[in-house]
């Protein structure tokens, strides 16, 4: 039995059942009313189409019948008529659509009549039925399923003791797969290129047009583009010619103004030229000019850059004879921004070891002005990659080892700031203030120190206010004072009862000592030595902030630099304003060797990172000296003097046999060391060379003193 509902609009009155069509007058059923309304709504403009219904009687009659018979009669009575003439029926059927085109509006009574719609659900039929193996706990079948499972578990327990019981696992086989690879011959390719100007391209296209009778439409836009480029190039040449004409006119007017009577300028001020044009308005032009400048500069410095990298130069005149120790001047980092500025400090980047950060600032209080930091590299030795200015003089700089983009800067006013060189801006990312541990005197030295995996890397600073401060950047810039330096009595001669009483009665003007320099031991990161303005050296520990572990006496002037040996971890050097450099041993309170070559202050010193017995010094009279303990302790092996320059700092390079020094003229001189580098020797060989040099020099010094006595 087909119970699928059929749409009402597709029903024809001739297929309706007799009970649905024949109705008594005035008693229309809801079904007839539904069919009546739907049929009327389906017609365009509420017109009758296909069949009509009498509103008063509720009967349905087909349109287009000429005999006027009521279609509401039973089907039995209309059977004879249907068996009649078929041709007449076909003709009537053809005439029916013509009469259906007439539109009859609905009456008010028909519009106000209620319409009843009855919806019935058909029987559900399944397209796909896959019964599940699981039932819900709250379903009616849950109890029966649980009972069946329990019976199965009971059956398994009863069969476990039987000999026929087997507990086995079955594993299905995976489908076999096969991979096939085919090897083909490599296709040969070739690259070819040529260089041509815009004019050559335009002329080539014009020649093709003349010879071949025209070019394809695809190349027409290319010709137009190239022609536009040629026009732009012609305009550039015209602008250059105008610029040259303006320059010549300006020079002529300047000459006439200089030779006019009374010394007054005879010409009016010249109009703004191309030199006054702001290049930033041209997108990409400043970057392109920078790249072009670097390329030209590297071509100029090509031979010297090869020497910097310790390559054999093309010109033999640049290289000294083999086996000779020499110091060769290469160039100097200087520009118009650094003129008349004092180079106060320098630091190499820990990763980009050819990048040099140079701090500029005055040491004297009466000559203070704004400070600056410049970053120099081999890309352009004539101009720094980036500079930023500071409100006061820069006194110390140092790059971080774990985060090479962080640069710590110490200032003359006691502030400590940290800059991120990846973001070129004058504002630091962290800085100390009066409420966050700012020093009250100049910060003379900064150093990043690795304190282990737990504590990480910390920044240490020292100032003449007597504080050795540790800075942490984990939560802002937090400080902790490792030591507050105190003055101690100098023990220069053995004390007697009278000298002891005099020393006891002596009173200090200030109990606080002024710190000038420090350095952490490479063997123990918690041990460090401090040089003071009094000329004393104190060995300190990060675990004790109230007392010194040991004190070293020997200098009679302020200490400007102190540094541990990178190979012999129990030795360190100190440079002082008393014209001397002293070599100390950690376990001895007296100096092992004293070095002196002149009568000027020794402003800075540095150990060579590639030779255990070599160190360098700079003095205030412009002398840069290189000493070698294995050769002599009385005079340096290499000396270079910079006239009218007061040198203040010195650094050895770890990547090349290079030493740099800076001074009062604002320039950093770059020198190549020949015959000094021992980078190929291992740490054990370096330490053995240092021990041999120390033993021979100490023995010779002792013998000389005995002969004198």
C-alpha positions as CSV (number, residue, x, y, z in Angstrom):
1,X,0.0,0.0,0.0
2,X,1.5,3.4,-1.0
3,X,0.9,5.9,1.7
4,X,3.2,8.6,0.5
5,X,1.4,12.0,0.6
6,X,1.0,13.7,-2.7
7,X,1.2,17.5,-3.2
8,X,-2.2,19.2,-3.4
9,X,-1.2,21.5,-6.2
10,X,-0.5,18.6,-8.6
11,X,-3.9,16.8,-8.1
12,X,-6.3,16.9,-10.9
13,X,-10.1,17.1,-10.2
14,X,-10.7,14.1,-12.4
15,X,-8.7,11.8,-10.1
16,X,-10.4,12.8,-6.8
17,X,-12.6,10.4,-5.1
18,X,-16.3,10.8,-5.2
19,X,-16.5,11.3,-1.5
20,X,-14.1,14.2,-1.6
21,X,-15.7,16.0,-4.5
22,X,-19.5,15.7,-4.0
23,X,-20.5,17.9,-1.1
24,X,-23.8,19.2,-0.1
25,X,-24.5,22.9,-0.5
26,X,-23.4,25.0,2.4
27,X,-21.4,22.2,4.0
28,X,-17.9,22.4,2.6
29,X,-15.4,20.2,4.4
30,X,-11.9,21.5,5.5
31,X,-10.4,19.3,2.8
32,X,-12.3,21.0,0.0
33,X,-11.6,24.4,1.5
34,X,-7.9,23.6,1.6
35,X,-7.9,22.5,-2.0
36,X,-9.9,25.6,-2.9
37,X,-7.5,28.0,-1.2
38,X,-4.3,26.4,-2.4
39,X,-5.5,26.2,-5.9
40,X,-6.4,29.8,-5.8
41,X,-3.1,30.9,-4.3
42,X,-1.1,28.8,-6.8
43,X,-2.6,30.7,-9.7
44,X,-0.9,34.0,-10.7
45,X,-2.7,37.0,-9.1
46,X,-5.1,34.7,-7.2
47,X,-6.7,33.6,-10.5
48,X,-8.4,30.4,-11.2
49,X,-6.4,28.0,-13.4
50,X,-6.9,24.4,-14.3
51,X,-10.2,23.9,-12.4
52,X,-12.7,26.0,-10.5
53,X,-14.8,25.6,-7.3
54,X,-18.1,27.0,-6.5
55,X,-17.9,28.9,-3.3
56,X,-21.4,28.4,-2.2
57,X,-21.7,24.7,-2.9
58,X,-18.1,23.7,-2.4
59,X,-18.2,21.6,-5.6
60,X,-15.2,21.2,-7.9
61,X,-15.7,21.4,-11.7
62,X,-13.1,21.4,-14.5
63,X,-12.8,24.5,-16.5
64,X,-13.3,24.5,-20.2
65,X,-16.4,22.2,-20.3
66,X,-19.1,23.3,-22.6
67,X,-22.0,21.0,-21.6
68,X,-22.3,22.6,-18.1
69,X,-22.6,19.3,-16.3
70,X,-21.7,19.1,-12.6
71,X,-18.4,17.4,-12.1
72,X,-19.4,16.6,-8.6
73,X,-21.4,13.5,-9.6
74,X,-20.1,10.1,-8.9
75,X,-17.7,8.4,-11.1
76,X,-20.1,5.9,-12.2
77,X,-22.4,8.3,-13.9
78,X,-19.6,9.9,-15.9
79,X,-18.2,6.7,-17.3
80,X,-20.5,6.7,-20.4
81,X,-19.5,10.2,-21.2
82,X,-15.8,9.3,-21.0
83,X,-16.4,6.4,-23.4
84,X,-18.0,8.7,-25.9
85,X,-16.4,10.6,-28.7
86,X,-12.6,10.8,-28.0
87,X,-12.1,13.4,-30.7
88,X,-14.5,15.8,-29.0
89,X,-12.8,15.3,-25.7
90,X,-9.4,16.1,-27.2
91,X,-10.8,19.3,-28.8
92,X,-12.2,20.4,-25.4
93,X,-8.9,19.7,-23.8
94,X,-7.2,21.9,-26.3
95,X,-9.6,24.8,-25.6
96,X,-9.3,24.6,-21.8
97,X,-5.9,26.4,-21.5
98,X,-7.3,29.3,-23.5
99,X,-10.1,29.9,-21.0
100,X,-7.7,29.4,-18.1
101,X,-5.9,32.6,-19.0
102,X,-8.9,34.7,-17.7
103,X,-8.2,36.1,-14.2
104,X,-11.2,36.2,-11.8
105,X,-10.6,38.0,-8.5
106,X,-11.5,36.4,-5.2
107,X,-14.6,37.6,-3.3
108,X,-14.6,39.0,0.2
109,X,-16.3,36.0,1.5
110,X,-13.7,33.7,0.0
111,X,-10.9,35.8,1.5
112,X,-12.4,35.8,5.0
113,X,-13.1,32.0,5.0
114,X,-11.0,29.9,7.5
115,X,-8.5,27.4,6.1
116,X,-7.8,24.2,7.9
117,X,-4.6,22.2,7.2
118,X,-4.0,18.8,8.7
119,X,-0.5,17.3,8.8
120,X,0.0,13.6,9.3
121,X,3.2,11.6,9.8
122,X,3.9,8.9,7.4
123,X,5.4,5.5,8.4
124,X,9.2,5.5,9.1
125,X,11.3,3.6,6.7
126,X,15.0,2.9,7.1
127,X,17.6,3.4,4.4
128,X,20.4,1.8,6.5
129,X,20.1,0.1,9.9
130,X,23.3,-1.2,11.6
131,X,22.4,-2.4,15.2
132,X,24.9,-1.4,17.8
133,X,26.7,-3.8,20.2
134,X,26.4,-1.5,23.2
135,X,23.3,-0.4,25.0
136,X,22.8,2.5,27.5
137,X,22.7,1.7,31.2
138,X,19.2,3.3,31.5
139,X,17.7,1.5,28.5
140,X,15.1,-1.4,28.9
141,X,17.5,-3.8,27.3
142,X,20.4,-3.1,29.8
143,X,19.3,-5.7,32.3
144,X,19.0,-8.5,29.7
145,X,22.4,-7.6,28.2
146,X,24.1,-7.6,31.6
147,X,22.5,-10.9,32.5
148,X,23.8,-12.4,29.2
149,X,27.3,-11.1,29.8
150,X,27.3,-12.6,33.3
151,X,26.3,-16.0,32.0
152,X,29.1,-15.8,29.4
153,X,31.7,-14.9,32.1
154,X,30.4,-17.8,34.3
155,X,30.8,-20.1,31.4
156,X,34.4,-19.0,30.8
157,X,35.3,-19.6,34.4
158,X,33.8,-23.1,34.3
159,X,35.8,-24.0,31.1
160,X,39.2,-22.8,32.4
161,X,40.0,-26.1,34.0
162,X,39.0,-28.2,31.0
163,X,41.7,-29.6,28.7
164,X,39.8,-28.5,25.6
165,X,39.9,-24.8,26.7
166,X,42.3,-22.7,24.7
167,X,42.9,-18.9,25.2
168,X,44.5,-17.6,22.1
169,X,44.8,-14.3,20.3
170,X,44.3,-13.9,16.6
171,X,46.1,-11.3,14.6
172,X,45.2,-10.4,11.1
173,X,47.7,-9.8,8.3
174,X,48.4,-6.3,7.0
175,X,48.0,-5.7,3.3
176,X,51.3,-5.9,1.5
177,X,52.4,-2.7,-0.1
178,X,55.0,-2.1,-2.8
179,X,56.9,1.1,-3.8
180,X,58.4,1.5,-7.1
181,X,61.0,4.0,-8.1
182,X,62.1,5.0,-11.6
183,X,65.4,6.6,-12.3
184,X,65.7,8.9,-15.3
185,X,68.6,10.7,-16.8
186,X,69.3,14.2,-15.4
187,X,68.3,16.8,-17.9
188,X,71.1,19.2,-18.8
189,X,70.6,22.8,-18.1
190,X,72.6,25.9,-18.7
191,X,72.4,29.5,-17.5
192,X,73.4,32.4,-19.7
193,X,73.3,36.1,-19.0
194,X,74.3,39.4,-20.5
195,X,74.4,43.0,-19.5
196,X,72.6,45.7,-21.5
197,X,71.5,49.3,-21.0
198,X,68.0,50.6,-21.4
199,X,69.0,52.2,-24.7
200,X,70.3,48.8,-26.1
201,X,66.9,47.2,-25.3
202,X,64.9,49.9,-26.9
203,X,67.1,50.0,-30.0
204,X,66.8,46.2,-30.3
205,X,63.1,46.2,-30.3
206,X,63.0,49.0,-32.8
207,X,65.3,47.1,-35.1
208,X,63.0,44.0,-34.9
209,X,60.0,46.2,-35.7
210,X,61.7,47.5,-38.8
211,X,63.1,44.2,-40.1
212,X,60.3,41.9,-39.2
213,X,57.4,44.2,-40.0
214,X,56.3,44.5,-36.4
215,X,56.6,42.7,-33.2
216,X,54.0,40.6,-31.4
217,X,51.4,42.2,-29.1
218,X,52.9,40.4,-26.1
219,X,56.1,42.4,-26.3
220,X,54.3,45.8,-26.7
221,X,54.0,46.5,-23.0
222,X,57.7,45.6,-22.5
223,X,58.7,48.1,-25.1
224,X,56.6,50.7,-23.4
225,X,58.2,49.9,-20.0
226,X,61.7,50.0,-21.3
227,X,61.0,53.3,-23.2
228,X,59.7,54.8,-19.9
229,X,62.9,53.6,-18.1
230,X,65.0,55.2,-20.8
231,X,63.0,58.5,-20.4
232,X,63.6,58.4,-16.6
233,X,67.3,57.9,-17.2
234,X,67.4,60.8,-19.6
235,X,65.6,62.9,-17.0
236,X,68.2,61.9,-14.4
237,X,71.0,63.0,-16.7
238,X,69.3,66.3,-17.3
239,X,68.9,66.8,-13.5
240,X,72.6,66.1,-13.1
241,X,73.5,68.6,-15.8
242,X,71.3,71.2,-14.0
243,X,73.0,70.4,-10.7
244,X,76.4,70.9,-12.2
245,X,75.3,74.2,-13.8
246,X,74.0,75.4,-10.4
247,X,77.2,74.4,-8.7
248,X,79.3,76.2,-11.2
249,X,77.0,79.3,-10.9
250,X,77.3,79.1,-7.1
251,X,81.1,79.0,-7.2
252,X,81.2,81.9,-9.6
253,X,78.9,84.0,-7.4
254,X,81.0,83.1,-4.3
255,X,84.2,84.2,-6.1
256,X,82.6,87.5,-7.2
257,X,81.3,88.1,-3.7
258,X,84.8,87.5,-2.2
259,X,86.5,89.9,-4.6
260,X,83.8,92.7,-4.3
261,X,84.8,96.0,-2.7
262,X,84.4,96.3,1.1
263,X,84.4,92.5,1.5
264,X,80.6,92.4,1.2
265,X,78.9,89.6,-0.8
266,X,77.9,90.9,-4.2
267,X,75.5,88.0,-5.1
268,X,72.2,87.1,-3.6
269,X,71.8,83.9,-1.7
270,X,71.6,80.9,-4.1
271,X,68.4,78.9,-4.5
272,X,68.2,75.5,-2.8
273,X,70.0,72.9,-4.9
274,X,69.8,69.2,-5.1
275,X,72.0,68.9,-2.1
276,X,69.2,70.1,0.1
277,X,66.8,67.4,-1.1
278,X,65.5,65.1,1.6
279,X,66.5,61.6,0.5
280,X,64.0,59.9,2.9
281,X,61.2,60.7,0.6
282,X,62.6,58.2,-2.0
283,X,61.5,54.7,-1.0
284,X,64.6,52.4,-0.7
285,X,67.1,55.1,-1.8
286,X,68.9,55.5,1.6
287,X,69.4,51.8,1.9
288,X,70.7,51.5,-1.7
289,X,73.1,54.4,-1.1
290,X,74.4,52.7,2.1
291,X,75.0,49.5,0.2
292,X,76.8,51.3,-2.6
293,X,78.9,53.2,-0.1
294,X,80.0,50.0,1.6
295,X,80.9,48.4,-1.7
296,X,83.0,51.4,-2.7
297,X,84.7,51.6,0.7
298,X,85.5,47.9,0.7
299,X,87.1,48.2,-2.7
300,X,89.3,51.0,-1.3
301,X,90.2,49.0,1.9
302,X,90.5,45.7,0.1
303,X,94.2,45.1,0.8
304,X,94.0,46.3,4.4
305,X,91.0,44.1,5.0
306,X,93.0,41.1,3.9
307,X,95.7,42.0,6.4
308,X,93.0,42.4,9.0
309,X,92.0,38.8,8.4
310,X,95.6,37.8,8.3
311,X,95.6,36.8,4.7
312,X,98.5,37.2,2.4
313,X,98.1,40.6,0.6
314,X,98.5,41.0,-3.2
315,X,101.0,43.8,-2.7
316,X,104.3,42.5,-1.0
317,X,105.0,45.9,0.4
318,X,102.2,45.5,2.9
319,X,103.7,42.4,4.5
320,X,106.9,42.6,6.6
321,X,109.6,39.9,6.3
322,X,108.9,36.5,7.8
323,X,110.0,35.8,11.4
324,X,109.9,39.5,12.4
325,X,107.7,40.9,15.1
326,X,106.1,44.1,13.9
327,X,103.1,46.4,14.5
328,X,101.4,47.5,11.2
329,X,99.0,50.5,11.1
330,X,95.9,49.7,9.0
331,X,93.3,52.5,9.5
332,X,91.4,54.4,12.1
333,X,87.7,54.5,12.9
334,X,86.9,58.2,12.7
335,X,84.3,60.5,11.2
336,X,82.9,64.0,11.6
337,X,80.6,62.8,14.4
338,X,83.6,61.7,16.6
339,X,85.9,64.6,16.1
340,X,87.0,66.3,19.4
341,X,85.4,63.6,21.5
342,X,87.4,61.4,23.9
343,X,87.3,57.7,23.5
344,X,86.6,56.5,27.0
345,X,85.8,52.8,26.6
346,X,85.5,50.0,24.0
347,X,83.9,46.5,23.8
348,X,83.8,43.8,21.2
349,X,80.5,41.9,20.5
350,X,80.6,38.4,21.8
351,X,79.1,36.8,18.6
352,X,79.8,39.4,15.9
353,X,83.4,39.7,16.9
354,X,84.2,42.3,14.3
355,X,81.6,44.7,15.7
356,X,83.2,47.3,18.0
357,X,81.1,49.4,20.4
358,X,83.0,52.7,21.3
359,X,81.9,55.0,24.1
360,X,82.8,58.7,24.0
361,X,83.0,60.8,27.1
362,X,85.2,63.2,29.0
363,X,87.0,62.2,32.2
364,X,87.4,65.7,33.6
365,X,84.5,67.3,35.4
366,X,85.2,70.7,33.9
367,X,85.0,69.4,30.3
368,X,81.8,67.5,30.5
369,X,79.4,67.4,27.6
370,X,77.0,65.0,25.9
371,X,78.2,61.5,25.3
372,X,77.8,59.1,22.4
373,X,78.1,55.4,21.5
374,X,79.2,54.4,18.0
375,X,79.1,50.9,16.4
376,X,82.0,50.3,14.0
377,X,82.4,47.2,11.7
378,X,84.4,46.1,8.6
379,X,81.4,46.9,6.4
380,X,82.4,50.6,6.3
381,X,85.5,51.6,8.2
382,X,84.9,55.3,7.3
383,X,81.5,55.6,9.0
384,X,79.7,53.8,11.9
385,X,76.8,51.5,11.3
386,X,74.8,53.2,14.0
387,X,75.2,55.9,16.7
388,X,73.2,57.2,19.6
389,X,73.8,60.2,21.9
390,X,73.5,60.4,25.7
391,X,72.8,63.3,27.9
392,X,76.2,62.9,29.7
393,X,79.6,61.3,29.0
394,X,79.9,57.5,28.6
395,X,82.5,55.9,30.8
396,X,82.0,52.1,30.3
397,X,80.4,49.7,27.9
398,X,80.1,45.9,27.6
399,X,78.2,43.4,25.5
400,X,76.2,40.5,27.1
401,X,77.4,36.9,26.4
402,X,74.1,35.1,26.6
403,X,72.1,37.9,24.8
404,X,74.6,39.5,22.4
405,X,72.2,42.2,21.3
406,X,72.2,43.8,24.8
407,X,74.7,46.5,25.5
408,X,75.3,47.8,29.1
409,X,76.4,51.4,29.3
410,X,77.7,53.3,32.3
411,X,77.6,57.1,32.5
412,X,79.5,59.8,34.2
413,X,76.4,60.8,36.4
414,X,76.3,57.3,37.9
415,X,73.4,55.9,35.8
416,X,73.5,52.3,34.4
417,X,71.5,51.7,31.2
418,X,70.9,48.7,28.9
419,X,70.3,49.1,25.2
420,X,69.0,46.7,22.6
421,X,71.0,47.2,19.5
422,X,68.4,45.5,17.4
423,X,66.1,48.5,17.9
424,X,68.1,51.6,16.9
425,X,66.8,54.1,19.3
426,X,68.3,56.6,21.8
427,X,66.1,55.3,24.7
428,X,67.3,52.4,26.8
429,X,65.1,49.4,27.6
430,X,66.3,49.5,31.2
431,X,68.0,52.2,33.3
432,X,68.7,52.9,36.9
433,X,67.3,55.8,38.8
434,X,67.7,57.5,42.2
435,X,65.3,55.1,43.8
436,X,66.6,52.0,42.0
437,X,70.3,51.9,43.1
438,X,71.8,54.6,40.9
439,X,75.5,55.3,41.7
440,X,76.3,58.8,43.0
441,X,79.7,58.9,41.1
442,X,80.8,57.9,37.6
443,X,80.5,54.2,36.7
444,X,84.1,53.4,35.7
445,X,83.6,49.8,34.7
446,X,80.9,47.4,33.7
447,X,81.1,43.6,33.1
448,X,78.7,40.9,32.4
449,X,79.5,37.9,34.6
450,X,78.2,34.3,34.2
451,X,77.3,33.1,37.7
452,X,76.2,29.6,36.8
453,X,73.1,27.9,35.5
454,X,71.0,28.8,38.5
455,X,71.9,32.5,38.8
456,X,72.5,33.1,35.2
457,X,74.3,36.1,33.8
458,X,74.5,39.3,35.9
459,X,75.8,42.8,35.3
460,X,78.5,44.1,37.7
461,X,79.4,47.8,38.1
462,X,81.9,49.7,40.2
463,X,82.0,53.4,41.0
464,X,84.0,55.9,43.0
465,X,81.1,56.1,45.5
466,X,82.6,52.9,46.9
467,X,80.0,50.4,45.8
468,X,80.4,47.2,43.8
469,X,76.9,46.5,42.6
470,X,75.2,43.5,41.0
471,X,72.3,44.2,38.6
472,X,69.7,41.6,37.5
473,X,67.4,42.1,34.5
474,X,65.0,39.2,35.2
475,X,62.4,41.6,36.7
476,X,63.4,45.0,35.6
477,X,66.8,46.4,36.7
478,X,67.2,45.2,40.3
479,X,70.4,45.8,42.2
480,X,72.3,44.2,45.1
481,X,75.5,45.7,46.6
482,X,78.2,43.0,46.6
483,X,80.7,45.2,48.5
484,X,81.0,48.6,50.0
485,X,84.7,49.4,49.8
486,X,86.4,50.6,53.0
487,X,89.7,52.2,53.5
488,X,92.6,50.2,55.0
489,X,96.0,51.1,56.3
490,X,98.9,50.8,53.9
491,X,101.6,48.3,55.1
492,X,104.7,49.6,53.2
493,X,107.3,48.8,56.0
494,X,107.4,46.4,58.9
495,X,105.5,48.0,61.8
496,X,107.3,48.7,65.1
497,X,105.7,49.9,68.3
498,X,106.0,53.6,67.3
499,X,104.7,53.1,63.8
500,X,101.8,51.0,65.0
501,X,100.8,53.7,67.5
502,X,101.0,56.3,64.8
503,X,98.9,54.2,62.4
504,X,96.4,53.6,65.2
505,X,96.0,57.3,65.9
506,X,95.6,58.1,62.2
507,X,92.1,59.1,61.2
508,X,90.6,58.9,57.7
509,X,88.7,61.8,56.2
510,X,86.3,59.3,54.7
511,X,85.8,55.6,55.6
512,X,84.6,54.8,52.2
513,X,87.2,53.9,49.5
514,X,86.7,54.8,45.8
515,X,86.5,51.9,43.4
516,X,88.1,52.3,39.9
517,X,88.2,48.8,38.3
518,X,87.5,45.1,39.0
519,X,87.7,41.7,37.3
520,X,86.2,38.3,38.1
521,X,88.4,35.2,38.4
522,X,88.0,32.8,35.4
523,X,88.5,29.9,37.8
524,X,85.8,30.9,40.4
525,X,83.0,33.3,39.3
526,X,82.4,34.2,43.0
527,X,86.0,35.6,43.5
528,X,87.0,39.0,42.1
529,X,89.7,41.6,42.7
530,X,89.1,45.4,43.0
531,X,91.4,48.3,42.3
532,X,90.9,51.5,44.3
533,X,91.8,55.1,43.9
534,X,94.2,54.7,46.9
535,X,96.4,52.3,44.9
536,X,95.3,49.2,46.9
537,X,94.0,45.9,45.5
538,X,91.4,43.9,47.4
539,X,90.4,40.3,46.8
540,X,86.7,39.9,47.5
541,X,84.0,37.2,47.5
542,X,80.4,37.5,46.5
543,X,79.5,35.6,49.7
544,X,81.1,38.2,52.0
545,X,80.1,41.8,51.7
546,X,81.7,43.2,54.8
547,X,85.3,42.2,54.6
548,X,88.1,41.5,52.2
549,X,89.6,38.1,51.6
550,X,93.1,39.6,51.0
551,X,94.7,43.0,50.2
552,X,97.6,43.7,47.9
553,X,99.8,46.8,48.4
554,X,102.4,48.1,46.0
555,X,101.0,50.9,43.9
556,X,101.3,54.5,45.0
557,X,98.6,56.0,42.7
558,X,95.1,55.2,41.5
559,X,94.5,52.0,39.6
560,X,93.0,52.4,36.2
561,X,92.7,48.7,35.1
562,X,93.1,45.2,36.5
563,X,92.7,41.9,34.6
564,X,93.2,38.2,35.2
565,X,95.3,36.1,32.9
566,X,93.1,34.1,30.5
567,X,95.6,31.1,30.6
568,X,97.2,31.2,34.1
569,X,94.2,31.7,36.3
570,X,96.2,32.6,39.4
571,X,97.9,35.6,37.9
572,X,96.6,39.1,37.2
573,X,98.0,42.5,36.0
574,X,97.3,46.0,37.3
575,X,97.9,49.4,35.7
576,X,98.3,52.5,37.7
577,X,98.8,56.2,37.5
578,X,102.2,55.7,39.2
579,X,103.7,54.9,35.7
580,X,104.0,51.2,36.4
581,X,102.3,47.9,35.6
582,X,102.6,45.1,38.1
583,X,102.1,41.3,37.8
584,X,100.5,39.7,40.9
585,X,100.0,36.1,42.1
586,X,96.8,35.3,43.9
587,X,98.6,33.7,46.9
588,X,101.2,36.5,47.3
589,X,100.5,39.9,48.7
590,X,103.5,41.5,46.9
591,X,104.0,42.0,43.2
592,X,106.1,39.4,41.3
593,X,107.2,41.7,38.4
594,X,107.0,45.5,37.9
595,X,107.0,46.9,34.3
596,X,107.9,50.5,33.6
597,X,109.0,52.1,30.3
598,X,108.3,55.8,30.8
599,X,107.1,58.6,33.1
600,X,103.5,58.8,32.2
601,X,100.3,57.3,33.6
602,X,99.3,53.9,32.3
603,X,95.7,54.3,31.4
604,X,94.8,50.8,30.3
605,X,96.0,47.3,29.8
606,X,94.8,44.0,28.2
607,X,96.0,40.5,27.9
608,X,96.4,38.9,24.5
609,X,93.7,36.2,23.9
610,X,96.0,34.2,21.6
611,X,99.4,34.4,23.4
612,X,99.7,33.7,27.1
613,X,102.9,35.8,27.6
614,X,101.8,38.9,25.7
615,X,99.9,41.9,27.0
616,X,99.5,45.5,25.8
617,X,99.4,48.9,27.5
618,X,98.6,52.5,26.6
619,X,99.9,55.7,28.3
620,X,98.8,59.3,28.5
621,X,101.6,60.5,26.2
622,X,100.3,58.5,23.2
623,X,102.4,55.4,23.5
624,X,101.0,52.0,22.8
625,X,103.2,49.2,24.0
626,X,103.2,45.4,23.5
627,X,105.1,43.4,26.1
628,X,106.2,39.7,25.9
629,X,107.2,38.0,29.2
630,X,109.1,35.3,27.3
631,X,111.3,38.0,25.5
632,X,111.9,40.8,28.1
633,X,110.4,42.3,31.2
634,X,112.5,45.5,30.9
635,X,111.2,47.0,27.7
636,X,108.3,46.3,25.3
637,X,108.8,44.4,22.1
638,X,106.6,46.7,20.1
639,X,105.9,50.5,20.5
640,X,103.9,52.9,18.5
641,X,103.4,56.5,19.4
642,X,100.5,58.7,18.3
643,X,101.5,62.3,18.3
644,X,99.4,64.8,20.3
645,X,97.1,62.1,21.5
646,X,96.3,61.0,25.0
647,X,95.4,57.3,24.8
648,X,92.9,56.0,27.2
649,X,91.8,52.4,26.2
650,X,93.1,49.3,24.4
651,X,91.6,46.0,23.2
652,X,92.9,42.9,21.5
653,X,90.7,41.1,19.0
654,X,89.8,37.4,19.5
655,X,89.0,36.8,15.8
656,X,92.1,38.4,14.2
657,X,95.7,39.4,15.2
658,X,94.4,42.9,15.7
659,X,94.8,45.5,18.5
660,X,92.9,48.7,18.7
661,X,93.4,51.8,20.8
662,X,91.5,55.1,21.3
663,X,92.3,58.4,22.8
664,X,91.5,62.1,23.1
665,X,91.1,62.9,19.3
666,X,88.0,60.7,19.0
667,X,89.6,58.2,16.7
668,X,90.2,54.5,17.2
669,X,93.4,53.2,15.6
670,X,93.6,49.7,14.2
671,X,96.9,47.8,14.2
672,X,97.9,44.4,12.9
673,X,100.4,42.4,15.0
674,X,102.9,40.3,13.0
675,X,104.8,37.5,14.6
676,X,103.0,37.7,17.9
677,X,99.9,35.5,17.4
678,X,100.0,31.9,18.8
679,X,96.3,31.0,18.2
680,X,97.3,27.5,17.0
681,X,98.7,26.5,20.3
682,X,96.4,24.7,22.8
683,X,95.7,25.7,26.4
684,X,98.4,23.3,27.8
685,X,101.1,24.7,25.5
686,X,100.1,28.3,26.4
687,X,100.2,27.5,30.1
688,X,103.6,25.8,29.8
689,X,105.0,28.9,27.9
690,X,103.7,31.1,30.7
691,X,105.2,29.0,33.5
692,X,108.6,28.9,31.7
693,X,108.6,32.7,31.3
694,X,107.6,33.3,34.9
695,X,110.3,31.0,36.3
696,X,113.1,32.5,34.1
697,X,112.1,36.1,34.9
698,X,111.7,35.6,38.6
699,X,115.0,33.8,38.8
700,X,116.7,36.6,36.9
701,X,115.1,39.2,39.0
702,X,116.3,37.5,42.2
703,X,119.8,37.1,40.9
704,X,120.0,40.8,40.0
705,X,118.8,41.8,43.5
706,X,121.4,39.6,45.1
707,X,124.2,41.0,43.0
708,X,123.1,44.5,44.0
709,X,123.3,43.6,47.7
